[in-house]
Amino acid sequence: MDFSQLAGFAAVSITLAMTPGADWAYCISSGLRSRRITPSVAGLCTGYLFHTALIVAGLAALIAASPGLLTGLTLAGAAYLLWLGVSTMRSWRSAGFTDGTSTPVPAGEAQPEPSAETGSGSSGSVALAVRVPVGSRRAVERREFLKGLGTSGTNPKALLLYLALIPQFVDPAAALALPLQSLVLGLSHFGVSVLVYTLVAIGARRLLRSRPAAARAVTLASGILMVCVALGLLGERLLLLV
């Protein structure tokens, strides 16, 4: 593989990662909802590692050539995105309620407990101390990881995109074997996705968590986008079956 191939693929990869879609919607909702964005981003990008492994093993072409397998994957991905989108839409009222220094407590975790803090020159003030059990925090982060993995891993468009894109940038005449070239390109897109999705989640957190009205609107829009993607997947598959 030469530099021009890698540069061309990098340009396409960055463009695709920068295109808003279900992954962006999940990153934004995670940035507003979670204490740590790492589990969500890691889950999303692990899905791309899964697609890379399928490409390298040659299984992606088998799935694309099998209408039954592709239909099953499409239905599973659409159903998952539909559930995640509806869940996100239902949480829009509580999005972004923070003063910029405190962190909202996700559902299922310990609630804040009042504690008294005395300041100099005043009679005292009441602060909120959040005590979250380590086991509960880890359970929440594990759920966020699995949600991200499900978002990208069950998305048939992501798999077909890998199948359509990567072969255009492999060189049969190169010294590096085709599976290894596919692995390099897949890992390159993985790296780009980690960077872009991390920036999206951090941007959502910093720009919207202290703006409740905007956070609610963006959370609702993110859920609607996931639902629209799910319905689009179902619609495309139904048209193919008719």
N, C-alpha and C positions, 0 to 999 in steps of 0.2 A: 504494500500500500504506500502511495506517495502522499506528499503534503497536500497537493491539490484535491485529492479524494477526501482526505480528512477535513480540509477546510470547507469543501462543498457540503459535506455531511453536517459539519458543525453549524453552518449557516441555516440549513433546513431544520436541524434539531432545535436550535434556539428559537426559530420562528414558530415551530409547532408547540414548544413549551410555553411560549409567550401568548399563545392563542387561548382566550378564556373558554372554559368548558366545565365539565363535571369536576375535574381535578381542581381547577381554580376555585370552584364553588365550595368544595370541601375544605381547601386550605383556608379560605376566608372565614368560613364558619368555625373552623378549628381555632384560628387565631383569636376569634372573639370569645370562644367558649372555654378553651383549655388553658391551664396554667403553663404547660409546656407544649410547644408545637412539634418537638422532635418526634414523638411517637406517631403523630399523624403523617408528617412528611416521610418518615421512614416507611410507614405502611404503604403509602402511595408509590414510592419509588421501588419498594420490594416487588410490587406488582409488575414493574417494568423489568426487573431482573427475572421474574417468572416468564415473561414473554420472550426475553432474550434467550433463556434456556430452551424454550420451545423452538425458537428459530434455529439455534445451534444444533439441536437434536433432530431437526427436520420434521418435528411434529406439527408445527404451525401450518405447513403446506397440507398435511394430512387432514387437519381440522377444517381448513378452508375448502378442501375438495370434498368434504363429507357434509352434505346438507343437514343430515340429522344431528351431527355433533355441533355444527355451527348454530343451528336453530336452538338446541338446548343451551348452549353458552349464551346466546343472545337473550333468551327468555330469563335465564338466571341473572344475567347482568342487568337487564331492564327491571326485573322485580326488585333486585337489591337497590338500584338507584332510586326507584320509586319509593321504597320504604325509607331510604335515607333522606330523600327530598322532603317527604311528608313530615318526617321527624324534625328536620331542620325548620320547616315552615311553622311547626307547632311551637318551636322554642323562640320565635322571633320577639315575643313580648319581653323576654328577660335578657336580651342581648345587650352587651356593652355597658351594663350598669357598674361603673367604677369611677373613682375620683382621680384615676391616673396613678395612684400609688398602691392601692389595695387591689386584691385579685378576687374576682367572683368565685364562689364555691360551686363547682359543677354538681348537677343532680346526683344524689346518692352518696355524697361525701358529707363529712361532719360540718355542721353549721357553725357560723361564728359565735363566739361567746364574749360577752362584754367584760372588759377589764378596766379598772380605774388607773389613770395615769395623771400624776400631778405635775403641773408646769409651774415654773417660777413666776411669781407675780399674779397668779390666778388661783381660784379656789379648786381647780382641778377640771379635768375633762374626761370624757368617756371614749375609749377607743375600742375597736373590735379586734380581738385576737383570734386568729384562725388556727385551730389545731386539727390537722388532718392525719389520721392514722396512716402509717407507711403502707400497710396492706391495702387499704382503700385507695390510696393514691396510685399504687401500682396496678390495681385492678382497672381503674379509670384509664390509665395510660395504655394498658393492654387492649382495652376496648377501642381506644382511639386508633391504635396501630392496626387492629383487625378491620376497623371500618375503612381505613385508608387502603389496606390491602384489597379489600373487597371492591372498593371503588374502581381501582385500576386493573386489578387482576381478573375481574369478571367482565371487563369491558371488551366486547368482541371487536369494536372499532380500533382499539389500541393494538390488539393482536394483528388485525388485518393491515393496519398502518405499518407495523414492523415488517410484515410479510411483503408489502408493496414497496417500502422505502429502502430497507437495507440491501436487498439484492441489486439495486441500482448503483450502489457504491462499492460493491466487491469486484475484484479484478481476478478473473480466472488465470491470468498469466503471471500473477504475483507469486513471489516465493512463499508467502504465508498461505496456509491452507484456507479454503473457503470458510469452514466452520470457525476458525480462529479469527478471520477477518470479520465475520458476523458478530463474534463475541466482542471484539474491540469496538465495533460501531455501537452495539447494544449497550456496552458499558459507558461509552461516551455520552449517549443520550441519557443514561441513568445519572451521570454526573451533572449534566446540564439541568435535568429535572430537579435534582436535589437543590441546586443553587436557586433556580427560579421559584420553586414552590416555597422554599424557606423565606425568600424575600417577600413573596405574596402574603404569607401568613404573618410575618413580622410587620409588614406594612399595614395589614388589616388591624392588627392589635394596636399599633401606635396611633393610627389615624382615626380609628372608629371606636375603640373601647371607652374613650372618655366623651364620646358624642352619642348618647343613647338613641336619639331619633335617627341619626344616620346609620347606626349599628343595627337598629331594628329593620330599617328599610333594606340594607344590604343583606342581612340574614334571610329576610323573606325572599329577596330576589335570588339568593343562592339556592334556597330550597325549590323555588319555582324553576330555576335553570336545571336542577337535577331531575325534577319531574318531567320537564320538557325533553331532556335527553333520553330519559327512559321511554317516554311515549314515542319519540322519534325512532328508537331502536325497534320497538314493537311494530310501529307502522311500516318501516322498511321491510321487516321480516314478513309481515302479512301480505304486502304487495308482491313479494317474491313467491309466496305460496299460492297466490290467486292465479 
